[in-house]
Structures are given as structure tokens and as C-alpha cells.
Amino acid sequence: MALERNISLESLESILKKRGLLHKLDYILKRLRMKGWNMSVSELLELCGVNYEVSESAKPNMNKKVQSVCTVNEYFEKNSICVEMYWTNDEDLRWAVNNGASVLITKRQIDDLPCIIVENPLDVYAKMCLYFRELHKNVSTTIVIGSIGKTTTKRMIESVYEQQYNTFTNPTNRNLLCHTGYDVQHIPSKVEKTIQEVSEDTPGYAQYSSIACKPKIVVITSIDKSHFEAYGSQDAIAREICSVTKGMEKGGTIIINKDNFKYYELIKTHKCCTVSTTDKTADIYSENIEITNDGLIFDIIDGNSTFAKIKLNNIYAKHNVLIALYAYAAGKIEGVNVSNIIKGIENYKQLGFRQNIFRTSNNVLIYADCYNAVAKSMIAAINTAEIIPLENNANNKRIAVLGDVEEAGELSNSMHEEIIRCVNVSNFSHLIITGSKLITAYKSVATREDLTVILCDNRIKAINELRNLVPNSGDLVLFKSSHSGHLEEVMLSVFPETRSLINEERKKELVWRKKIAIS
């Protein structure tokens, strides 16, 4: 689950203290470079056309200058308008006031707090963020949304754009409305293109994120059963995802996968660019996909033109070809020349624990893909890991360390059984199960005799069992689960060298935060 849903206020204070210098520097520079930050609370609300009621306790603060519009999360800022989200409670909002929020945007008066009462706080939050977004008239934004593949798609599009433009994007997967709003308000000067990852996990988040961002391009990666428990049907998920077109620029373009997109009625008022790995009637499609020892090689066909083979190094999952097509299409729409598009795609490198290939000093191949999961991505990871070439040694082991898929709702049992069946027909020799749902599924699905299955009811046992297998030179170990499975702890305990994957991602985030502060 997202950080702000389960983080304690004590932990939040610790995070803010560590980032205090960057927050302070950012505040000073915003006031210098952007006239919008000199506005009072009342001026901003009037400019955004908000209907509101001011409580007696809020009236003395209405003329205070606004630093930002924020929520109670890891990006909270002092001297701000703090907005009530669906997950906040009275304690959170009192904490915000005690820590420097000037006023609160809420649905109702809360005790003696300085509340500005509105009908829909999320809508007001989006409109206020849009005000700051529109201070950057020359910036165009690309939104990436979908059940799976958002972060990888965002990063590959970034790799394409930055070949030709000053590009800005949050390198993490923080994609809820509160994160989108923060990013929109902190676009550095001289930026030309931004890419924003947007969540569909809560009803309303997609459309309000779109209003805040005002995108020129929307990429819909997939519409699957992720977050099924919040919606109850795939059609409802589709309606939420497609509502991301709500705030699009006039004449904007939606990029979709023609292979499986079925909801054209929901996007019929917008231009559409189709991509495909199988359908040659798509606007942009791929051919001649090959898996080599070094990664994927394929052609991209755009209209009547065929381009030289593109190579994705150390990337073996075929769905990354589709992600490359999204990046190619976005680059083309944004005017990136073809040579730079190809260079950007080929320069792309995985970060952190998403589909990342890592070879240890004793030549064990690690497939780290344990940041998040749905059934479809679990199966894709298994199918990919089984085709990665290993050394020609009959004793090589393929070991899958798998955890549960969360947020599957009533589909949970069938999803986990499907995952077990997938391993059963693969070439993995060993399966370590750490999740209770997968263990239950395993007990109801027959497995082949030559598959060694180890059931672990906690991570300590999984660590010990994996160590007992003694992965040797040439072996492969796949780690895949939802983030709540914390398989990275198992991986780091058995293979401490993989900490470098975390360090790479953290360095990129630090660069991003510094770019916010000093641009």
C-alpha cells in the first residue's frame, strides 16, 4: 500500500526532519522564481473559482501567504493549505496545523481547527494544483496510467524525452493524487517536458490527477484486475482509468495497446494512437522479436518506415517491447527525432527491484521483480525468468521465491492457483512460497514430481531455506511478489550485493529532489 496510508505521524516527522534543508531551500527559491507563491489563501481560492465557507478559526489566516497546497504525507510543507484526503482523520489534520499548516480544506468543521469547508476537497486540491501547473505555459505533460507497467513506461519515456528536451519526472513510483499534486507544484524552471505516473487504485484519483496535470499525452498501459477489491468489476476499473482524460489539453492524444484495449467508447472524444506487438493495422507496431543472451532485439514499424533493430540490454520480458512502443509513440508526438527516440529506448536501464537483472560476484543470476505484483505480472515474471539463457550446465537450478498478490479481492483464490499452475508447467526446479494465499493455493493444485516446493510461513524461514539451497555459479533466482511481501528482505539477506540496486534508485531520487530545490 502507499506510504501515506500506513505511515505513523512519528515516522512522518522523522522523514520531514531529514528532508528539512531541501524543503526550506525549495520554499525560498519558489518565492523568488514564481509569483504564484506570493498569494494569500483567499486570493488563491478566488482565482481557482472555489465555493467555500470560512470557519471563525480560519478567518485570521486567510491573508497569509501560501507556500504550497499539500496533504498529510511525506511531502507535507509548512505555511501551506493542507487538504483533507479520503484516508486522513482528525488526528492527521490536527497534526498538520500543529506543524505549520495555515488552513485546512475539509468537508466539515473539525473541532477548533482553521477549516475552509468545501463540498469536494479532492476537486479543490486538483484545481489549486492546476493553478500552479499553468504557471509553466511552455511545459507539456505526459500521464502514464494502467493496471501494470506504469513506472517502467514512465522511465522509458523519460529516457526518450531527455535525449532532446529538459525533462522532469518523479523517479519513484509515488503516484497517488497527493504525489501528483506535489510534482505539479514543483516543476523546476526551464523544464520542457514532464512525465507523471498516475494511480487508479482509488475512485476519483485518475480524473483529479488529470485536472491537476493538464496532460497533452495519456498512455494507458493496460486495464486488468489490479485493485479489483476497490471496484468489483473490470469495467469499473476501466471507467476509472479512462477518466484520466478529464483534464487533457485540447487536441491531446491517448496512446493505447490495440492488442487488448476494449473501451474505445470511454475515450471517443480524444485522438488515439495505437501500438501493438501483433496487429499490423496499429499506427506503430513491432516485428521480429528475438530473445538473445544479452536481451531483446526487435523492429519498430511506423507507417511505411522500418527502422533498424532496437536492442534492450539485460531486459528479457517481451512486454517491454510494448513499453518501448509506448515510448516511441510519445516521443514521436512530442517531436523527438527518430534517432533520438531509438537512442533513448536503447539507453534505458531498469532500476531498483523491477524486472532488474543482477549477477552476483559468484555468478548467480538474480531476477529482482518484487516491488509489486498482480497475477498477470507474476506469470510474466515466471515466463520471462524461465527463458533467460543460463550456462550450459545440467546442474543449474532455477529457483522461484514467490509471495502473495494483494488487492485481488474475491478473485484472490483463482489468481493464486493460476500462479501455482504457471510454475508447475515451467522449467523451474525449486519453488519457495512465502505467502499464506499462495500456500493455500499450492495445497489445492497438484504439482509435478520434479518440482521441489518449500513452504515458508515467515521471511526468516524463507531466508534459511534459500541459503540451504546454496545457489551456485550459473543458477537463477527469481524474487516476485506484491510489495507487502517484503521479498527484498529475503534477497538482501541471502545476496547482500543486491543492495546496490536500492542505492542506484535512491541516488536518482536524490538527484530529483536536488533538481527541485536548485533549478
Salt bridges, closest charged atoms under 4 A:
GLU4 OE1 - HIS179 NE2 3.56
ASP26 OD2 - LYS30 NZ 3.47
ASP26 OD2 - HIS186 NE2 3.09
GLU56 OE2 - LYS59 NZ 2.74
GLU74 OE2 - ARG174 NE 3.09
GLU74 OE2 - HIS179 NE2 3.12
GLU77 OE2 - HIS23 ND1 3.50
GLU77 OE1 - LYS30 NZ 3.42
GLU77 OE2 - HIS186 NE2 3.41
ASP90 OD1 - ARG108 NH2 2.83
ASP111 OD2 - ARG94 NH2 3.40
ASP112 OD1 - ARG94 NH2 3.04
ASP123 OD2 - LYS127 NZ 3.09
GLU134 OE2 - LYS214 NZ 2.96
GLU158 OE2 - LYS508 NZ 3.97
GLU197 OE1 - LYS154 NZ 3.23
GLU200 OE1 - LYS150 NZ 3.37
GLU200 OE2 - HIS227 NE2 3.61
ASP201 OD2 - ARG5 NH2 2.83
ASP224 OD2 - LYS376 NZ 3.74
GLU265 OE2 - LYS268 NZ 2.59
GLU287 OE2 - LYS280 NZ 2.78
GLU290 OE2 - LYS309 NZ 3.65
ASP294 OD2 - LYS311 NZ 3.59
ASP299 OD1 - LYS309 NZ 3.82
ASP302 OD1 - LYS332 NZ 2.89
GLU334 OE1 - LYS193 NZ 2.90
GLU334 OE1 - LYS216 NZ 3.04
ASP369 OD2 - LYS480 NZ 3.16
ASP404 OD1 - HIS416 NE2 3.97
GLU406 OE1 - LYS437 NZ 3.06
GLU407 OE1 - HIS227 ND1 2.66
ASP450 OD1 - ARG448 NH1 2.96
ASP475 OD2 - LYS397 NZ 2.90
GLU488 OE2 - HIS486 ND1 3.42
GLU489 OE1 - ARG459 NE 2.99
GLU489 OE2 - HIS486 ND1 3.94
GLU504 OE1 - LYS349 NZ 3.28
GLU505 OE2 - ARG155 NH2 2.74
GLU505 OE2 - ARG354 NH1 3.77
GLU509 OE2 - ARG19 NH2 3.65
GLU509 OE2 - ARG174 NH1 2.77
